[in-house]
Amino acid sequence: MSRRPPAWRPLALCGLMLCLWLAGVLPAAAAPAIVDLAVLADPDGRETIDSVADPARAGDFRPAPHGFSAGYTRQVHWLRFTLIPPAPNPEGLRPVLLEINPPYLDSLQLYWPNADSGGYNVRHSGDLQPYASRELRHRAFVHRLTLRDDRPLTLYLRLQTSSSSVVALDAWEPERFLEASGHEYAWLGLFFGLLLACLLGNLWSGLWKTQPLYRAYLLHLSATLFMLLGSNGLPGEFAFLPDPLWSHHWTSIGMLLVFASGTHFYRLALDLDQAPRWMERLYRSVTLLALLALPAPFLDLYAEAMNLLMPLALVLLGIGLRRSLQLWREQRPSAYPLLAAHLLAILGTLSAMLTMLGVLPGQLWLIHGYQLGRAGTLLAMQWLLSQRIRQIEQDQVGACIAAERAQARADHERAEREQQRRFLAMLTHELKTPLAVLRMHLGTPSPSPAMQRHAEQAIDEINALIERCALTSRIEDRQLLRSPEPCRLDTLLGELRERQPQPERIELDLQPTPGLLSEPLLLRTLLNNLIDNGLKYAPADTRLHLSLAPRREDGQAGLLLRCRNRLGAAGAPDPERLFDKYYRAPGAHAYAGSGLGLYIVRELSALLGGRVRYLPTPSEACFELWLPVTPPS
């Protein structure tokens, strides 16, 4: 599984992005002042500079001391304002740079009195003009003015646009403007760089491949990035677009994409599939309507489309806020970021209205209120996705644990079935020959001494098989009693040798060794199984070599028993499976046995605190059994 970036990183990027946005859009203080802003509506667009500048029309202008915003309208508006000249420079001149925002206004005509001719000078600007025709290369519209004296100057600005009719005016001294502009571009560069990094970071996580909500967020984040680039006038300056119409429609297309992607995202984030059906249908309808409105800017119907979509957006914000409160009452973790996202969006939308009413100071909220709301909403959305990422990761971990447990249970059941199958196969094979011998003995009226010996041997084999099966069951059930007593391993080996039918086949090499504190019955069973295994599979005319010597392992005193015999007809066993339950080498099935002897040796040696290992050679089978002098606590 590829490593995902921590969920807090995109969230931190979004938070830093919002701070940089605020730092970039906060205007520095400008020395020249603009006062007495007033607005005149021109519904038919027939007014001229001469008609609006007529002193008799002065009362037709509506004061707008806190800024101008008329929303989406086709009306022409005339703005009248007074410019207070700055102090003269060393050359005695009073140069002023007039900055007009936002950068997506269509057509602007700036008029100011011409003292020589008695008429008015005019400058044209707007995003329908080629970028190369601008007086100053800047994302906003900047005009150079030179005032002759310290008398206030009245200017007129004619505004006609298909986008939102909003204007913010700032007057600068040239040196102050260049300094503030450099800072502004630096902050905006960092802001959009972090926004792009946030987008790439979310792409890198890979969750968009499987999570519809994540895909919806990435679409909305991309649309917002596209829209913010246009609303800040950057495409015309840096994209080298061949026709100003592209930058002219950039913001309009971006706004419609933000509408469509935003409603799609909120439909998923609010879990509207569990809400009343009309809510989901309304969100789907607005998404579809925004997509259908994409050609509107090219058909000169953008203002009409936005006048339809904006009220619907406010309705959806109210519905989304209500749904978020419902999720909050249900104690859903996603309720808090959803509440924050809706409240920030509402505040961003209302900020322009509050500025117009004089509640919020300056023109910051008038121009950038909606954009600041969008940036804050993205931060809340990233918070929501961070929660979802953590939940997804927890669910994945839980699913992996559940799958591992299910697999372990399945493996255990499969292993148990396999053991049962092998146990039945072993019983069938090992009991067949002794039972046949007993049947023959019982069917003979006067059995011979040899037949009698074979019958007794068959009974011994059946008894040994039963004892090993019972011992294996007690080992697995941990029912063996543990009562350590002093034991002499060399003495025990001698006793076991003498009890064998052919004791001369066992060769002992016993060095002086200390006694053991162990369990005599288990120790005897362990050694007996090890000796029986060696004698059974060694050629009949060879010996089993047993050597005993002291040996310290891991700093603990103990005894090492080595058991060696030549390989017989059964061949060499598989070293990896030798100690497995019911395992028998392919050539060992000709010998009586259960496949439990070496399994018992391994389990009992571990129970006594020791260990056993197999050291194969090309011609011999060699086992090493190490037992501690003192048993483990």
NORGISUL-V299685 format. One record per backbone hydrogen bond with DSSP energy under -0.5 kcal/mol. NH is the residue of the N-H (numbers start at 1). CO is the residue of the C=O. If there is no record, write none. Layout:
nh:NH co:CO
nh:NH co:CO
//
This chain:
nh:9 co:6
nh:10 co:6
nh:11 co:7
nh:12 co:8
nh:13 co:9
nh:14 co:10
nh:15 co:11
nh:16 co:12
nh:17 co:13
nh:18 co:14
nh:19 co:15
nh:20 co:16
nh:21 co:17
nh:22 co:18
nh:23 co:19
nh:24 co:20
nh:25 co:21
nh:26 co:22
nh:33 co:84
nh:35 co:82
nh:38 co:80
nh:39 co:62
nh:40 co:78
nh:42 co:76
nh:45 co:42
nh:52 co:48
nh:53 co:49
nh:54 co:51
nh:57 co:54
nh:58 co:55
nh:60 co:57
nh:61 co:57
nh:61 co:58
nh:62 co:39
nh:63 co:61
nh:64 co:37
nh:67 co:64
nh:68 co:167
nh:70 co:165
nh:71 co:165
nh:73 co:71
nh:73 co:163
nh:76 co:42
nh:77 co:159
nh:78 co:40
nh:79 co:77
nh:79 co:157
nh:80 co:38
nh:81 co:155
nh:82 co:35
nh:83 co:153
nh:84 co:33
nh:84 co:82
nh:85 co:83
nh:89 co:93
nh:92 co:89
nh:94 co:147
nh:96 co:145
nh:97 co:172
nh:98 co:96
nh:98 co:143
nh:99 co:97
nh:99 co:170
nh:100 co:141
nh:101 co:168
nh:103 co:231
nh:105 co:102
nh:107 co:160
nh:108 co:125
nh:109 co:158
nh:110 co:123
nh:111 co:156
nh:112 co:121
nh:113 co:154
nh:114 co:119
nh:115 co:113
nh:118 co:114
nh:121 co:112
nh:123 co:110
nh:125 co:108
nh:127 co:105
nh:128 co:106
nh:129 co:126
nh:133 co:130
nh:134 co:131
nh:138 co:136
nh:141 co:100
nh:142 co:140
nh:143 co:98
nh:145 co:96
nh:147 co:94
nh:153 co:83
nh:155 co:81
nh:156 co:111
nh:157 co:79
nh:158 co:109
nh:159 co:77
nh:159 co:157
nh:160 co:107
nh:165 co:71
nh:166 co:164
nh:167 co:68
nh:168 co:101
nh:170 co:99
nh:172 co:97
nh:177 co:173
nh:178 co:174
nh:179 co:175
nh:180 co:176
nh:181 co:177
nh:182 co:178
nh:183 co:179
nh:184 co:180
nh:185 co:181
nh:186 co:182
nh:187 co:183
nh:188 co:184
nh:189 co:185
nh:190 co:186
nh:191 co:187
nh:192 co:188
nh:193 co:189
nh:194 co:190
nh:195 co:191
nh:196 co:192
nh:197 co:193
nh:198 co:194
nh:199 co:195
nh:200 co:196
nh:201 co:197
nh:202 co:198
nh:203 co:199
nh:204 co:200
nh:205 co:201
nh:206 co:202
nh:206 co:203
nh:209 co:206
nh:210 co:207
nh:211 co:207
nh:212 co:210
nh:215 co:211
nh:216 co:212
nh:217 co:213
nh:218 co:214
nh:219 co:215
nh:220 co:216
nh:221 co:217
nh:222 co:218
nh:223 co:219
nh:224 co:220
nh:225 co:221
nh:226 co:222
nh:227 co:223
nh:228 co:224
nh:229 co:225
nh:230 co:226
nh:231 co:227
nh:232 co:228
nh:233 co:230
nh:234 co:229
nh:235 co:229
nh:237 co:233
nh:238 co:234
nh:239 co:235
nh:246 co:243
nh:247 co:243
nh:248 co:244
nh:249 co:245
nh:250 co:246
nh:251 co:247
nh:253 co:249
nh:254 co:250
nh:255 co:251
nh:256 co:252
nh:257 co:253
nh:258 co:254
nh:259 co:255
nh:260 co:256
nh:261 co:257
nh:262 co:258
nh:263 co:259
nh:264 co:260
nh:265 co:261
nh:266 co:262
nh:267 co:263
nh:268 co:264
nh:269 co:265
nh:270 co:266
nh:271 co:268
nh:272 co:267
nh:274 co:271
nh:275 co:272
nh:279 co:276
nh:280 co:276
nh:281 co:277
nh:282 co:278
nh:283 co:279
nh:284 co:280
nh:285 co:281
nh:286 co:282
nh:287 co:283
nh:288 co:284
nh:289 co:285
nh:290 co:286
nh:291 co:287
nh:292 co:288
nh:293 co:289
nh:294 co:291
nh:295 co:292
nh:296 co:293
nh:297 co:294
nh:298 co:295
nh:299 co:295
nh:299 co:296
nh:300 co:297
nh:301 co:296
nh:302 co:296
nh:305 co:301
nh:306 co:302
nh:307 co:303
nh:308 co:304
nh:309 co:305
nh:310 co:306
nh:311 co:307
nh:312 co:308
nh:313 co:309
nh:314 co:310
nh:315 co:311
nh:316 co:312
nh:317 co:313
nh:318 co:314
nh:319 co:315
nh:320 co:316
nh:321 co:317
nh:322 co:318
nh:323 co:319
nh:324 co:320
nh:325 co:321
nh:326 co:322
nh:327 co:323
nh:328 co:324
nh:329 co:325
nh:330 co:326
nh:331 co:328
nh:332 co:327
nh:335 co:332
nh:336 co:333
nh:338 co:334
nh:339 co:335
nh:340 co:336
nh:341 co:337
nh:342 co:338
nh:343 co:339
nh:344 co:340
nh:345 co:341
nh:346 co:342
nh:347 co:343
nh:348 co:344
nh:349 co:345
nh:350 co:346
nh:351 co:347
nh:352 co:348
nh:353 co:349
nh:354 co:350
nh:355 co:351
nh:356 co:352
nh:357 co:353
nh:358 co:355
nh:359 co:354
nh:360 co:354
nh:367 co:363
nh:368 co:364
nh:369 co:365
nh:372 co:368
nh:373 co:369
nh:374 co:370
nh:375 co:371
nh:376 co:372
nh:377 co:373
nh:378 co:374
nh:379 co:375
nh:380 co:376
nh:381 co:377
nh:382 co:378
nh:383 co:379
nh:384 co:380
nh:385 co:381
nh:386 co:382
nh:387 co:383
nh:388 co:384
nh:389 co:385
nh:390 co:386
nh:391 co:387
nh:392 co:388
nh:393 co:389
nh:394 co:390
nh:395 co:391
nh:396 co:392
nh:397 co:393
nh:398 co:394
nh:399 co:395
nh:400 co:396
nh:401 co:397
nh:402 co:398
nh:403 co:399
nh:404 co:400
nh:405 co:401
nh:406 co:402
nh:407 co:403
nh:408 co:404
nh:409 co:405
nh:410 co:406
nh:411 co:407
nh:412 co:408
nh:413 co:409
nh:414 co:410
nh:415 co:411
nh:416 co:412
nh:417 co:413
nh:418 co:414
nh:419 co:415
nh:420 co:416
nh:421 co:417
nh:422 co:418
nh:423 co:419
nh:424 co:420
nh:425 co:421
nh:426 co:422
nh:427 co:423
nh:428 co:424
nh:429 co:425
nh:430 co:426
nh:431 co:427
nh:432 co:428
nh:433 co:429
nh:434 co:430
nh:435 co:431
nh:436 co:432
nh:437 co:433
nh:438 co:434
nh:439 co:435
nh:440 co:436
nh:441 co:437
nh:442 co:438
nh:443 co:439
nh:444 co:441
nh:445 co:443
nh:447 co:444
nh:452 co:448
nh:453 co:449
nh:454 co:450
nh:455 co:451
nh:456 co:452
nh:457 co:453
nh:458 co:454
nh:459 co:455
nh:460 co:456
nh:461 co:457
nh:462 co:458
nh:463 co:459
nh:464 co:460
nh:465 co:461
nh:466 co:462
nh:467 co:463
nh:468 co:464
nh:469 co:465
nh:470 co:466
nh:471 co:467
nh:472 co:468
nh:473 co:469
nh:474 co:470
nh:475 co:471
nh:476 co:472
nh:477 co:473
nh:478 co:475
nh:479 co:474
nh:480 co:474
nh:483 co:481
nh:485 co:518
nh:487 co:516
nh:489 co:487
nh:492 co:488
nh:493 co:489
nh:494 co:490
nh:495 co:491
nh:496 co:492
nh:497 co:493
nh:498 co:494
nh:499 co:495
nh:500 co:497
nh:503 co:500
nh:505 co:502
nh:506 co:503
nh:507 co:505
nh:507 co:544
nh:508 co:506
nh:509 co:546
nh:511 co:509
nh:511 co:548
nh:516 co:487
nh:517 co:629
nh:518 co:485
nh:518 co:516
nh:520 co:518
nh:523 co:519
nh:524 co:520
nh:525 co:521
nh:526 co:522
nh:527 co:523
nh:528 co:524
nh:529 co:525
nh:530 co:526
nh:531 co:527
nh:532 co:528
nh:533 co:529
nh:534 co:530
nh:535 co:531
nh:536 co:532
nh:537 co:533
nh:538 co:534
nh:542 co:539
nh:544 co:505
nh:545 co:543
nh:545 co:564
nh:546 co:507
nh:546 co:544
nh:547 co:562
nh:548 co:509
nh:549 co:560
nh:551 co:558
nh:553 co:556
nh:556 co:553
nh:558 co:551
nh:559 co:627
nh:560 co:549
nh:561 co:559
nh:561 co:625
nh:562 co:547
nh:562 co:560
nh:563 co:623
nh:564 co:545
nh:564 co:562
nh:565 co:621
nh:567 co:619
nh:568 co:537
nh:571 co:568
nh:575 co:573
nh:577 co:574
nh:578 co:574
nh:580 co:577
nh:582 co:595
nh:583 co:580
nh:583 co:595
nh:587 co:570
nh:588 co:585
nh:589 co:586
nh:590 co:587
nh:591 co:588
nh:600 co:596
nh:601 co:597
nh:602 co:598
nh:603 co:599
nh:604 co:600
nh:605 co:601
nh:606 co:602
nh:607 co:603
nh:608 co:604
nh:609 co:606
nh:610 co:605
nh:611 co:626
nh:613 co:624
nh:615 co:622
nh:616 co:614
nh:617 co:620
nh:621 co:565
nh:623 co:563
nh:624 co:613
nh:625 co:561
nh:626 co:611
nh:626 co:624
nh:627 co:559
nh:629 co:557
nh:631 co:517
//
